[in-house]
Amino acid sequence: MCSLCFNHEQSLFHQFFECIYAVNLWCWFAYMLYVTLHFQSLQDMWSICNNPQCKIVITSTMINIINSVWFARNQMRFRNKKIHWKSSLATVISNTTLCGNLSKASISDFVILKKFNVTLHPPKAPQIIEVLWKPLQS
């Protein structure tokens, strides 16, 4: 049986995507991105966002969600210690913020990144240099 919900047979897909513990974390994540998530395979997970800093933050969040579910499962199974999904959520946000603050972003990523408390690091503006052309004198 699943160590977190005690309602279903434990499988990897159930553990990380169908268990109510994981579903709560994924629903929060979908709400933050204004999307509906439908993962049929692991490859579906990585196609959520294409912007560089957003992709790093989103990937970090997904990895931290999976890690939090696994950690909570192990705590319950091996130590009989129940971790509330909201505690796992706080850990996910904290770890994602740390990762996101070390990356660079564009202005279009701003809304998503702010939800994860990530400091925006926009790319430097190009330097504009005035050039005056004069015809060659012969």
N, CA, C and O atoms as CSV, one atom per row, in Angstrom:
chain,resi,resn,atom,element,x,y,z
A,1,MET,N,N,0.837,-1.198,0.000
A,1,MET,CA,C,0.000,0.000,0.000
A,1,MET,C,C,0.874,1.250,0.000
A,1,MET,O,O,2.008,1.245,0.479
A,2,CYS,N,N,0.323,2.290,-0.537
A,2,CYS,CA,C,1.011,3.579,-0.562
A,2,CYS,C,C,1.256,4.039,0.878
A,2,CYS,O,O,0.349,4.013,1.710
A,3,SER,N,N,2.477,4.454,1.156
A,3,SER,CA,C,2.854,4.879,2.508
A,3,SER,C,C,2.286,6.243,2.892
A,3,SER,O,O,2.321,6.621,4.063
A,4,LEU,N,N,1.763,6.982,1.913
A,4,LEU,CA,C,1.254,8.323,2.213
A,4,LEU,C,C,-0.268,8.392,2.297
A,4,LEU,O,O,-0.808,9.098,3.149
A,5,CYS,N,N,-0.963,7.667,1.423
A,5,CYS,CA,C,-2.430,7.740,1.441
A,5,CYS,C,C,-3.085,6.476,1.969
A,5,CYS,O,O,-4.248,6.508,2.371
A,6,PHE,N,N,-2.365,5.368,1.976
A,6,PHE,CA,C,-2.871,4.085,2.464
A,6,PHE,C,C,-4.128,3.603,1.744
A,6,PHE,O,O,-4.868,2.773,2.273
A,7,ASN,N,N,-4.370,4.119,0.545
A,7,ASN,CA,C,-5.580,3.759,-0.198
A,7,ASN,C,C,-5.318,2.969,-1.464
A,7,ASN,O,O,-6.215,2.280,-1.950
A,8,HIS,N,N,-4.135,3.047,-2.000
A,8,HIS,CA,C,-3.849,2.416,-3.284
A,8,HIS,C,C,-2.560,1.603,-3.211
A,8,HIS,O,O,-1.715,1.797,-2.337
A,9,GLU,N,N,-2.450,0.695,-4.156
A,9,GLU,CA,C,-1.210,-0.055,-4.281
A,9,GLU,C,C,-0.101,0.907,-4.681
A,9,GLU,O,O,-0.300,1.773,-5.533
A,10,GLN,N,N,1.044,0.756,-4.077
A,10,GLN,CA,C,2.148,1.661,-4.357
A,10,GLN,C,C,2.821,1.302,-5.681
A,10,GLN,O,O,3.275,0.176,-5.881
A,11,SER,N,N,2.871,2.272,-6.562
A,11,SER,CA,C,3.630,2.180,-7.802
A,11,SER,C,C,4.310,3.531,-7.965
A,11,SER,O,O,3.929,4.496,-7.303
A,12,LEU,N,N,5.294,3.611,-8.823
A,12,LEU,CA,C,5.979,4.893,-9.010
A,12,LEU,C,C,5.032,5.967,-9.519
A,12,LEU,O,O,5.052,7.098,-9.033
A,13,PHE,N,N,4.204,5.618,-10.495
A,13,PHE,CA,C,3.279,6.630,-11.037
A,13,PHE,C,C,2.294,7.080,-9.965
A,13,PHE,O,O,2.044,8.276,-9.820
A,14,HIS,N,N,1.735,6.140,-9.214
A,14,HIS,CA,C,0.809,6.526,-8.144
A,14,HIS,C,C,1.521,7.406,-7.119
A,14,HIS,O,O,1.003,8.450,-6.721
A,15,GLN,N,N,2.702,6.982,-6.699
A,15,GLN,CA,C,3.445,7.694,-5.652
A,15,GLN,C,C,3.687,9.157,-6.009
A,15,GLN,O,O,3.519,10.041,-5.169
A,16,PHE,N,N,4.078,9.411,-7.248
A,16,PHE,CA,C,4.488,10.761,-7.624
A,16,PHE,C,C,3.416,11.590,-8.320
A,16,PHE,O,O,3.558,12.809,-8.419
A,17,PHE,N,N,2.338,10.955,-8.809
A,17,PHE,CA,C,1.357,11.717,-9.584
A,17,PHE,C,C,-0.099,11.487,-9.186
A,17,PHE,O,O,-0.932,12.356,-9.445
A,18,GLU,N,N,-0.438,10.367,-8.574
A,18,GLU,CA,C,-1.834,10.080,-8.261
A,18,GLU,C,C,-2.151,10.139,-6.773
A,18,GLU,O,O,-3.297,10.401,-6.406
A,19,CYS,N,N,-1.183,9.906,-5.918
A,19,CYS,CA,C,-1.398,9.958,-4.476
A,19,CYS,C,C,-1.860,11.366,-4.100
A,19,CYS,O,O,-1.351,12.351,-4.635
A,20,ILE,N,N,-2.819,11.461,-3.186
A,20,ILE,CA,C,-3.372,12.765,-2.801
A,20,ILE,C,C,-2.283,13.705,-2.289
A,20,ILE,O,O,-2.384,14.920,-2.462
A,21,TYR,N,N,-1.264,13.165,-1.671
A,21,TYR,CA,C,-0.142,13.971,-1.194
A,21,TYR,C,C,0.538,14.673,-2.380
A,21,TYR,O,O,0.756,15.884,-2.358
A,22,ALA,N,N,0.864,13.890,-3.404
A,22,ALA,CA,C,1.505,14.446,-4.598
A,22,ALA,C,C,0.537,15.338,-5.375
A,22,ALA,O,O,0.933,16.383,-5.893
A,23,VAL,N,N,-0.717,14.932,-5.454
A,23,VAL,CA,C,-1.721,15.717,-6.186
A,23,VAL,C,C,-1.832,17.122,-5.601
A,23,VAL,O,O,-1.948,18.093,-6.348
A,24,ASN,N,N,-1.796,17.240,-4.272
A,24,ASN,CA,C,-1.847,18.570,-3.645
A,24,ASN,C,C,-0.679,19.444,-4.103
A,24,ASN,O,O,-0.862,20.630,-4.381
A,25,LEU,N,N,0.505,18.871,-4.181
A,25,LEU,CA,C,1.676,19.640,-4.617
A,25,LEU,C,C,1.573,20.007,-6.100
A,25,LEU,O,O,1.876,21.138,-6.481
A,26,TRP,N,N,1.146,19.055,-6.937
A,26,TRP,CA,C,1.014,19.338,-8.371
A,26,TRP,C,C,-0.098,20.350,-8.637
A,26,TRP,O,O,0.032,21.177,-9.540
A,27,CYS,N,N,-1.186,20.301,-7.872
A,27,CYS,CA,C,-2.269,21.285,-8.048
A,27,CYS,C,C,-1.785,22.689,-7.709
A,27,CYS,O,O,-2.100,23.649,-8.413
A,28,TRP,N,N,-1.026,22.804,-6.636
A,28,TRP,CA,C,-0.435,24.102,-6.295
A,28,TRP,C,C,0.443,24.590,-7.441
A,28,TRP,O,O,0.360,25.753,-7.838
A,29,PHE,N,N,1.275,23.715,-7.968
A,29,PHE,CA,C,2.185,24.048,-9.067
A,29,PHE,C,C,1.400,24.500,-10.304
A,29,PHE,O,O,1.756,25.502,-10.924
A,30,ALA,N,N,0.357,23.787,-10.661
A,30,ALA,CA,C,-0.478,24.155,-11.820
A,30,ALA,C,C,-1.127,25.522,-11.598
A,30,ALA,O,O,-1.201,26.338,-12.516
A,31,TYR,N,N,-1.593,25.762,-10.382
A,31,TYR,CA,C,-2.195,27.053,-10.043
A,31,TYR,C,C,-1.178,28.182,-10.220
A,31,TYR,O,O,-1.512,29.245,-10.743
A,32,MET,N,N,0.054,27.951,-9.786
A,32,MET,CA,C,1.097,28.973,-9.900
A,32,MET,C,C,1.406,29.315,-11.358
A,32,MET,O,O,1.747,30.455,-11.673
A,33,LEU,N,N,1.288,28.333,-12.235
A,33,LEU,CA,C,1.613,28.539,-13.652
A,33,LEU,C,C,0.399,28.870,-14.506
A,33,LEU,O,O,0.542,29.127,-15.702
A,34,TYR,N,N,-0.784,28.870,-13.922
A,34,TYR,CA,C,-2.036,29.067,-14.666
A,34,TYR,C,C,-2.188,28.040,-15.781
A,34,TYR,O,O,-2.581,28.390,-16.894
A,35,VAL,N,N,-1.880,26.778,-15.494
A,35,VAL,CA,C,-2.010,25.719,-16.489
A,35,VAL,C,C,-2.722,24.517,-15.861
A,35,VAL,O,O,-2.848,24.408,-14.641
A,36,THR,N,N,-3.171,23.642,-16.719
A,36,THR,CA,C,-3.684,22.350,-16.284
A,36,THR,C,C,-2.621,21.333,-16.629
A,36,THR,O,O,-2.181,21.256,-17.776
A,37,LEU,N,N,-2.209,20.562,-15.660
A,37,LEU,CA,C,-1.151,19.585,-15.889
A,37,LEU,C,C,-1.741,18.216,-16.178
A,37,LEU,O,O,-2.618,17.741,-15.457
A,38,HIS,N,N,-1.253,17.585,-17.238
A,38,HIS,CA,C,-1.625,16.219,-17.591
A,38,HIS,C,C,-0.345,15.489,-17.933
A,38,HIS,O,O,0.146,15.581,-19.058
A,39,PHE,N,N,0.193,14.773,-16.980
A,39,PHE,CA,C,1.423,14.024,-17.222
A,39,PHE,C,C,1.073,12.584,-17.568
A,39,PHE,O,O,0.545,11.844,-16.738
A,40,GLN,N,N,1.369,12.202,-18.788
A,40,GLN,CA,C,1.206,10.814,-19.206
A,40,GLN,C,C,2.537,10.081,-19.116
A,40,GLN,O,O,2.587,8.856,-19.000
A,41,SER,N,N,3.617,10.862,-19.172
A,41,SER,CA,C,4.954,10.286,-19.097
A,41,SER,C,C,5.893,11.342,-18.523
A,41,SER,O,O,5.520,12.505,-18.376
A,42,LEU,N,N,7.106,10.928,-18.203
A,42,LEU,CA,C,8.087,11.877,-17.681
A,42,LEU,C,C,8.447,12.934,-18.719
A,42,LEU,O,O,8.753,14.072,-18.361
A,43,GLN,N,N,8.415,12.572,-20.000
A,43,GLN,CA,C,8.750,13.535,-21.052
A,43,GLN,C,C,7.761,14.705,-21.068
A,43,GLN,O,O,8.135,15.827,-21.410
A,44,ASP,N,N,6.504,14.449,-20.700
A,44,ASP,CA,C,5.511,15.516,-20.654
A,44,ASP,C,C,5.887,16.593,-19.648
A,44,ASP,O,O,5.554,17.763,-19.834
A,45,MET,N,N,6.573,16.206,-18.591
A,45,MET,CA,C,6.935,17.148,-17.541
A,45,MET,C,C,7.873,18.238,-18.039
A,45,MET,O,O,7.744,19.400,-17.651
A,46,TRP,N,N,8.800,17.869,-18.884
A,46,TRP,CA,C,9.861,18.798,-19.267
A,46,TRP,C,C,9.444,19.770,-20.365
A,46,TRP,O,O,10.237,20.629,-20.752
A,47,SER,N,N,8.237,19.659,-20.867
A,47,SER,CA,C,7.803,20.521,-21.972
A,47,SER,C,C,6.920,21.679,-21.513
A,47,SER,O,O,6.225,22.274,-22.336
A,48,ILE,N,N,6.929,22.006,-20.252
A,48,ILE,CA,C,6.028,23.034,-19.730
A,48,ILE,C,C,6.432,24.448,-20.137
A,48,ILE,O,O,5.563,25.258,-20.457
A,49,CYS,N,N,7.702,24.760,-20.135
A,49,CYS,CA,C,8.128,26.142,-20.388
A,49,CYS,C,C,9.412,26.159,-21.203
A,49,CYS,O,O,10.274,25.294,-21.052
A,50,ASN,N,N,9.523,27.171,-22.079
A,50,ASN,CA,C,10.702,27.276,-22.937
A,50,ASN,C,C,11.621,28.448,-22.597
A,50,ASN,O,O,12.752,28.496,-23.082
A,51,ASN,N,N,11.168,29.384,-21.783
A,51,ASN,CA,C,12.019,30.522,-21.437
A,51,ASN,C,C,13.140,30.072,-20.507
A,51,ASN,O,O,12.890,29.291,-19.588
A,52,PRO,N,N,14.380,30.547,-20.722
A,52,PRO,CA,C,15.536,30.010,-19.988
A,52,PRO,C,C,15.429,30.024,-18.464
A,52,PRO,O,O,15.535,28.963,-17.848
A,53,GLN,N,N,15.223,31.181,-17.829
A,53,GLN,CA,C,15.175,31.185,-16.362
A,53,GLN,C,C,13.907,30.510,-15.878
A,53,GLN,O,O,13.929,29.792,-14.878
A,54,CYS,N,N,12.817,30.727,-16.565
A,54,CYS,CA,C,11.570,30.055,-16.184
A,54,CYS,C,C,11.744,28.549,-16.276
A,54,CYS,O,O,11.277,27.820,-15.400
A,55,LYS,N,N,12.401,28.076,-17.312
A,55,LYS,CA,C,12.603,26.635,-17.464
A,55,LYS,C,C,13.416,26.083,-16.296
A,55,LYS,O,O,13.123,25.001,-15.787
A,56,ILE,N,N,14.431,26.823,-15.875
A,56,ILE,CA,C,15.239,26.397,-14.729
A,56,ILE,C,C,14.381,26.354,-13.472
A,56,ILE,O,O,14.448,25.390,-12.710
A,57,VAL,N,N,13.580,27.381,-13.247
A,57,VAL,CA,C,12.744,27.451,-12.044
A,57,VAL,C,C,11.673,26.362,-12.079
A,57,VAL,O,O,11.427,25.704,-11.068
A,58,ILE,N,N,11.042,26.170,-13.221
A,58,ILE,CA,C,9.998,25.156,-13.342
A,58,ILE,C,C,10.586,23.756,-13.180
A,58,ILE,O,O,10.008,22.913,-12.493
A,59,THR,N,N,11.720,23.512,-13.803
A,59,THR,CA,C,12.380,22.214,-13.665
A,59,THR,C,C,12.785,21.981,-12.218
A,59,THR,O,O,12.599,20.888,-11.684
A,60,SER,N,N,13.335,23.003,-11.590
A,60,SER,CA,C,13.717,22.891,-10.183
A,60,SER,C,C,12.499,22.581,-9.318
A,60,SER,O,O,12.579,21.750,-8.414
A,61,THR,N,N,11.382,23.235,-9.586
A,61,THR,CA,C,10.169,22.993,-8.816
A,61,THR,C,C,9.697,21.553,-8.979
A,61,THR,O,O,9.345,20.897,-7.999
A,62,MET,N,N,9.689,21.065,-10.214
A,62,MET,CA,C,9.243,19.690,-10.449
A,62,MET,C,C,10.155,18.683,-9.744
A,62,MET,O,O,9.674,17.724,-9.140
A,63,ILE,N,N,11.448,18.898,-9.821
A,63,ILE,CA,C,12.390,18.002,-9.152
A,63,ILE,C,C,12.198,18.062,-7.636
A,63,ILE,O,O,12.245,17.037,-6.957
A,64,ASN,N,N,11.983,19.264,-7.115
A,64,ASN,CA,C,11.767,19.406,-5.675
A,64,ASN,C,C,10.444,18.795,-5.224
A,64,ASN,O,O,10.352,18.288,-4.106
A,65,ILE,N,N,9.419,18.834,-6.072
A,65,ILE,CA,C,8.155,18.178,-5.732
A,65,ILE,C,C,8.368,16.670,-5.644
A,65,ILE,O,O,7.934,16.028,-4.688
A,66,ILE,N,N,9.034,16.115,-6.639
A,66,ILE,CA,C,9.296,14.675,-6.635
A,66,ILE,C,C,10.147,14.293,-5.424
A,66,ILE,O,O,9.880,13.291,-4.761
A,67,ASN,N,N,11.165,15.092,-5.144
A,67,ASN,CA,C,12.018,14.830,-3.986
A,67,ASN,C,C,11.225,14.906,-2.677
A,67,ASN,O,O,11.421,14.083,-1.783
A,68,SER,N,N,10.338,15.884,-2.567
A,68,SER,CA,C,9.542,16.037,-1.342
A,68,SER,C,C,8.584,14.869,-1.133
A,68,SER,O,O,8.393,14.406,-0.009
A,69,VAL,N,N,7.990,14.402,-2.216
A,69,VAL,CA,C,7.098,13.243,-2.107
A,69,VAL,C,C,7.898,12.025,-1.651
A,69,VAL,O,O,7.464,11.285,-0.767
A,70,TRP,N,N,9.052,11.824,-2.250
A,70,TRP,CA,C,9.896,10.680,-1.893
A,70,TRP,C,C,10.356,10.777,-0.433
A,70,TRP,O,O,10.342,9.784,0.294
A,71,PHE,N,N,10.758,11.965,-0.014
A,71,PHE,CA,C,11.199,12.174,1.366
A,71,PHE,C,C,10.060,11.888,2.347
A,71,PHE,O,O,10.252,11.197,3.348
A,72,ALA,N,N,8.873,12.424,2.051
A,72,ALA,CA,C,7.718,12.208,2.929
A,72,ALA,C,C,7.360,10.730,3.004
A,72,ALA,O,O,7.030,10.213,4.071
A,73,ARG,N,N,7.429,10.059,1.865
A,73,ARG,CA,C,7.158,8.624,1.828
A,73,ARG,C,C,8.143,7.862,2.706
A,73,ARG,O,O,7.741,6.993,3.480
A,74,ASN,N,N,9.424,8.181,2.590
A,74,ASN,CA,C,10.445,7.494,3.381
A,74,ASN,C,C,10.332,7.798,4.871
A,74,ASN,O,O,10.568,6.924,5.705
A,75,GLN,N,N,9.975,9.023,5.205
A,75,GLN,CA,C,9.791,9.372,6.614
A,75,GLN,C,C,8.645,8.570,7.232
A,75,GLN,O,O,8.735,8.104,8.367
A,76,MET,N,N,7.569,8.423,6.460
A,76,MET,CA,C,6.424,7.664,6.964
A,76,MET,C,C,6.741,6.176,7.023
A,76,MET,O,O,6.399,5.500,7.993
A,77,ARG,N,N,7.374,5.687,6.017
A,77,ARG,CA,C,7.636,4.250,5.926
A,77,ARG,C,C,8.691,3.767,6.921
A,77,ARG,O,O,8.521,2.727,7.558
A,78,PHE,N,N,9.771,4.523,7.050
A,78,PHE,CA,C,10.893,4.047,7.862
A,78,PHE,C,C,10.969,4.651,9.260
A,78,PHE,O,O,11.618,4.084,10.139
A,79,ARG,N,N,10.319,5.784,9.479
A,79,ARG,CA,C,10.368,6.426,10.800
A,79,ARG,C,C,8.990,6.641,11.410
A,79,ARG,O,O,8.866,7.142,12.527
A,80,ASN,N,N,7.963,6.262,10.672
A,80,ASN,CA,C,6.588,6.449,11.111
A,80,ASN,C,C,6.315,7.921,11.453
A,80,ASN,O,O,5.596,8.231,12.403
A,81,LYS,N,N,6.902,8.803,10.664
A,81,LYS,CA,C,6.772,10.248,10.870
A,81,LYS,C,C,6.016,10.833,9.682
A,81,LYS,O,O,6.472,10.753,8.542
A,82,LYS,N,N,4.863,11.417,9.963
A,82,LYS,CA,C,4.041,11.993,8.902
A,82,LYS,C,C,4.424,13.448,8.679
A,82,LYS,O,O,4.468,14.244,9.617
A,83,ILE,N,N,4.700,13.782,7.430
A,83,ILE,CA,C,5.006,15.163,7.057
A,83,ILE,C,C,3.814,15.697,6.279
A,83,ILE,O,O,3.412,15.107,5.276
A,84,HIS,N,N,3.251,16.797,6.728
A,84,HIS,CA,C,2.110,17.403,6.037
A,84,HIS,C,C,2.563,17.930,4.686
A,84,HIS,O,O,3.686,18.414,4.546
A,85,TRP,N,N,1.687,17.836,3.690
A,85,TRP,CA,C,2.070,18.273,2.346
A,85,TRP,C,C,2.403,19.764,2.307
A,85,TRP,O,O,3.186,20.191,1.458
A,86,LYS,N,N,1.827,20.565,3.207
A,86,LYS,CA,C,2.143,22.000,3.234
A,86,LYS,C,C,3.570,22.245,3.707
A,86,LYS,O,O,4.194,23.224,3.297
A,87,SER,N,N,4.093,21.380,4.558
A,87,SER,CA,C,5.505,21.486,4.952
A,87,SER,C,C,6.399,21.169,3.766
A,87,SER,O,O,7.420,21.822,3.554
A,88,SER,N,N,6.010,20.163,2.998
A,88,SER,CA,C,6.760,19.837,1.788
A,88,SER,C,C,6.701,20.989,0.799
A,88,SER,O,O,7.688,21.291,0.129
A,89,LEU,N,N,5.542,21.632,0.706
A,89,LEU,CA,C,5.384,22.773,-0.197
A,89,LEU,C,C,6.334,23.907,0.190
A,89,LEU,O,O,6.952,24.521,-0.680
A,90,ALA,N,N,6.453,24.187,1.480
A,90,ALA,CA,C,7.371,25.233,1.937
A,90,ALA,C,C,8.811,24.903,1.547
A,90,ALA,O,O,9.572,25.793,1.171
A,91,THR,N,N,9.182,23.634,1.636
A,91,THR,CA,C,10.523,23.205,1.233
A,91,THR,C,C,10.716,23.364,-0.265
A,91,THR,O,O,11.773,23.807,-0.716
A,92,VAL,N,N,9.698,23.005,-1.037
A,92,VAL,CA,C,9.765,23.148,-2.500
A,92,VAL,C,C,9.977,24.614,-2.869
A,92,VAL,O,O,10.835,24.929,-3.694
A,93,ILE,N,N,9.209,25.497,-2.270
A,93,ILE,CA,C,9.325,26.933,-2.573
A,93,ILE,C,C,10.708,27.442,-2.191
A,93,ILE,O,O,11.339,28.160,-2.967
A,94,SER,N,N,11.176,27.086,-1.025
A,94,SER,CA,C,12.485,27.536,-0.548
A,94,SER,C,C,13.604,27.067,-1.480
A,94,SER,O,O,14.464,27.859,-1.866
A,95,ASN,N,N,13.593,25.801,-1.836
A,95,ASN,CA,C,14.638,25.261,-2.715
A,95,ASN,C,C,14.562,25.849,-4.114
A,95,ASN,O,O,15.590,26.099,-4.745
A,96,THR,N,N,13.349,26.072,-4.600
A,96,THR,CA,C,13.176,26.659,-5.930
A,96,THR,C,C,13.662,28.104,-5.949
A,96,THR,O,O,14.288,28.539,-6.916
A,97,THR,N,N,13.378,28.837,-4.895
A,97,THR,CA,C,13.830,30.228,-4.800
A,97,THR,C,C,15.353,30.292,-4.853
A,97,THR,O,O,15.921,31.123,-5.562
A,98,LEU,N,N,15.998,29.425,-4.113
A,98,LEU,CA,C,17.457,29.388,-4.102
A,98,LEU,C,C,18.006,29.103,-5.492
A,98,LEU,O,O,18.937,29.772,-5.942
A,99,CYS,N,N,17.447,28.134,-6.162
A,99,CYS,CA,C,17.896,27.778,-7.514
A,99,CYS,C,C,17.626,28.917,-8.499
A,99,CYS,O,O,18.497,29.277,-9.292
A,100,GLY,N,N,16.433,29.474,-8.445
A,100,GLY,CA,C,16.046,30.531,-9.388
A,100,GLY,C,C,16.860,31.794,-9.240
A,100,GLY,O,O,17.113,32.486,-10.226
A,101,ASN,N,N,17.276,32.108,-8.026
A,101,ASN,CA,C,18.049,33.328,-7.809
A,101,ASN,C,C,19.458,33.235,-8.378
A,101,ASN,O,O,20.158,34.244,-8.455
A,102,LEU,N,N,19.873,32.069,-8.767
A,102,LEU,CA,C,21.206,31.902,-9.344
A,102,LEU,C,C,21.181,31.889,-10.875
A,102,LEU,O,O,22.206,31.633,-11.507
A,103,SER,N,N,20.017,32.163,-11.476
A,103,SER,CA,C,19.896,32.098,-12.933
A,103,SER,C,C,19.511,33.452,-13.503
A,103,SER,O,O,19.236,34.392,-12.757
A,104,LYS,N,N,19.490,33.550,-14.817
A,104,LYS,CA,C,19.163,34.798,-15.517
A,104,LYS,C,C,17.795,34.684,-16.173
A,104,LYS,O,O,17.361,33.587,-16.522
A,105,ALA,N,N,17.097,35.841,-16.345
A,105,ALA,CA,C,15.739,35.802,-16.898
A,105,ALA,C,C,15.474,36.957,-17.844
A,105,ALA,O,O,16.247,37.911,-17.938
A,106,SER,N,N,14.362,36.839,-18.536
A,106,SER,CA,C,13.871,37.931,-19.365
A,106,SER,C,C,12.647,38.531,-18.678
A,106,SER,O,O,12.109,37.948,-17.737
A,107,ILE,N,N,12.221,39.669,-19.141
A,107,ILE,CA,C,11.079,40.346,-18.532
A,107,ILE,C,C,9.805,39.508,-18.661
A,107,ILE,O,O,8.950,39.555,-17.777
A,108,SER,N,N,9.665,38.746,-19.742
A,108,SER,CA,C,8.454,37.941,-19.931
A,108,SER,C,C,8.306,36.856,-18.862
A,108,SER,O,O,7.202,36.361,-18.638
A,109,ASP,N,N,9.392,36.486,-18.209
A,109,ASP,CA,C,9.356,35.472,-17.157
A,109,ASP,C,C,8.965,36.052,-15.799
A,109,ASP,O,O,8.748,35.307,-14.843
A,110,PHE,N,N,8.877,37.367,-15.716
A,110,PHE,CA,C,8.741,38.063,-14.444
A,110,PHE,C,C,7.584,37.557,-13.581
A,110,PHE,O,O,7.781,37.299,-12.393
A,111,VAL,N,N,6.394,37.410,-14.142
A,111,VAL,CA,C,5.212,37.035,-13.363
A,111,VAL,C,C,5.396,35.669,-12.704
A,111,VAL,O,O,5.131,35.512,-11.513
A,112,ILE,N,N,5.844,34.696,-13.466
A,112,ILE,CA,C,6.039,33.348,-12.921
A,112,ILE,C,C,7.135,33.354,-11.871
A,112,ILE,O,O,6.978,32.761,-10.804
A,113,LEU,N,N,8.245,34.020,-12.166
A,113,LEU,CA,C,9.373,34.008,-11.243
A,113,LEU,C,C,9.030,34.688,-9.920
A,113,LEU,O,O,9.480,34.237,-8.867
A,114,LYS,N,N,8.255,35.742,-9.953
A,114,LYS,CA,C,7.878,36.430,-8.726
A,114,LYS,C,C,7.032,35.533,-7.826
A,114,LYS,O,O,7.105,35.648,-6.603
A,115,LYS,N,N,6.232,34.645,-8.409
A,115,LYS,CA,C,5.432,33.722,-7.601
A,115,LYS,C,C,6.310,32.765,-6.813
A,115,LYS,O,O,5.901,32.260,-5.767
A,116,PHE,N,N,7.508,32.517,-7.309
A,116,PHE,CA,C,8.438,31.615,-6.631
A,116,PHE,C,C,9.492,32.393,-5.838
A,116,PHE,O,O,10.497,31.819,-5.418
A,117,ASN,N,N,9.269,33.701,-5.631
A,117,ASN,CA,C,10.180,34.565,-4.881
A,117,ASN,C,C,11.580,34.591,-5.486
A,117,ASN,O,O,12.575,34.666,-4.766
A,118,VAL,N,N,11.647,34.530,-6.806
A,118,VAL,CA,C,12.927,34.555,-7.498
A,118,VAL,C,C,13.239,35.987,-7.901
A,118,VAL,O,O,12.390,36.681,-8.460
A,119,THR,N,N,14.452,36.423,-7.618
A,119,THR,CA,C,14.890,37.746,-8.022
A,119,THR,C,C,15.154,37.742,-9.520
A,119,THR,O,O,15.855,36.868,-10.030
A,120,LEU,N,N,14.605,38.697,-10.205
A,120,LEU,CA,C,14.755,38.769,-11.654
A,120,LEU,C,C,16.149,39.265,-12.009
A,120,LEU,O,O,16.600,40.292,-11.502
A,121,HIS,N,N,16.827,38.530,-12.885
A,121,HIS,CA,C,18.142,38.913,-13.392
A,121,HIS,C,C,18.050,39.067,-14.907
A,121,HIS,O,O,18.429,38.161,-15.649
A,122,PRO,N,N,17.544,40.225,-15.371
A,122,PRO,CA,C,17.392,40.372,-16.822
A,122,PRO,C,C,18.750,40.466,-17.505
A,122,PRO,O,O,19.735,40.877,-16.890
A,123,PRO,N,N,18.799,40.084,-18.775
A,123,PRO,CA,C,20.061,40.205,-19.499
A,123,PRO,C,C,20.424,41.682,-19.663
A,123,PRO,O,O,19.550,42.549,-19.673
A,124,LYS,N,N,21.708,41.952,-19.790
A,124,LYS,CA,C,22.151,43.329,-19.951
A,124,LYS,C,C,21.647,43.886,-21.275
A,124,LYS,O,O,21.587,43.186,-22.286
A,125,ALA,N,N,21.289,45.159,-21.241
A,125,ALA,CA,C,20.870,45.821,-22.478
A,125,ALA,C,C,22.095,45.991,-23.360
A,125,ALA,O,O,23.202,46.194,-22.860
A,126,PRO,N,N,21.903,45.909,-24.665
A,126,PRO,CA,C,23.056,46.097,-25.545
A,126,PRO,C,C,23.562,47.535,-25.444
A,126,PRO,O,O,22.790,48.470,-25.232
A,127,GLN,N,N,24.843,47.681,-25.599
A,127,GLN,CA,C,25.427,49.019,-25.537
A,127,GLN,C,C,25.241,49.684,-26.895
A,127,GLN,O,O,25.589,49.117,-27.931
A,128,ILE,N,N,24.695,50.879,-26.876
A,128,ILE,CA,C,24.453,51.611,-28.115
A,128,ILE,C,C,25.560,52.642,-28.291
A,128,ILE,O,O,25.797,53.479,-27.419
A,129,ILE,N,N,26.222,52.565,-29.420
A,129,ILE,CA,C,27.332,53.475,-29.722
A,129,ILE,C,C,26.976,54.263,-30.981
A,129,ILE,O,O,26.588,53.692,-32.000
A,130,GLU,N,N,27.112,55.553,-30.891
A,130,GLU,CA,C,26.842,56.393,-32.050
A,130,GLU,C,C,28.023,56.304,-33.013
A,130,GLU,O,O,29.179,56.442,-32.614
A,131,VAL,N,N,27.714,56.073,-34.277
A,131,VAL,CA,C,28.746,55.977,-35.308
A,131,VAL,C,C,28.452,57.028,-36.361
A,131,VAL,O,O,27.348,57.083,-36.901
A,132,LEU,N,N,29.441,57.861,-36.651
A,132,LEU,CA,C,29.306,58.883,-37.689
A,132,LEU,C,C,30.151,58.468,-38.890
A,132,LEU,O,O,31.370,58.333,-38.780
A,133,TRP,N,N,29.513,58.270,-40.017
A,133,TRP,CA,C,30.205,57.852,-41.229
A,133,TRP,C,C,30.537,59.080,-42.057
A,133,TRP,O,O,29.711,59.973,-42.248
A,134,LYS,N,N,31.733,59.099,-42.529
A,134,LYS,CA,C,32.168,60.183,-43.423
A,134,LYS,C,C,32.705,59.545,-44.687
A,134,LYS,O,O,33.418,58.544,-44.615
A,135,PRO,N,N,32.382,60.096,-45.835
A,135,PRO,CA,C,32.904,59.533,-47.076
A,135,PRO,C,C,34.425,59.738,-47.152
A,135,PRO,O,O,34.966,60.712,-46.627
A,136,LEU,N,N,35.082,58.809,-47.808
A,136,LEU,CA,C,36.518,58.936,-48.011
A,136,LEU,C,C,36.818,60.108,-48.915
A,136,LEU,O,O,36.101,60.350,-49.886
A,137,GLN,N,N,37.853,60.822,-48.609
A,137,GLN,CA,C,38.248,61.955,-49.449
A,137,GLN,C,C,39.400,61.532,-50.331
A,137,GLN,O,O,40.392,60.988,-49.844
A,138,SER,N,N,39.280,61.775,-51.622
A,138,SER,CA,C,40.346,61.385,-52.544
A,138,SER,C,C,41.147,62.553,-53.010
A,138,SER,O,O,42.083,62.387,-53.793
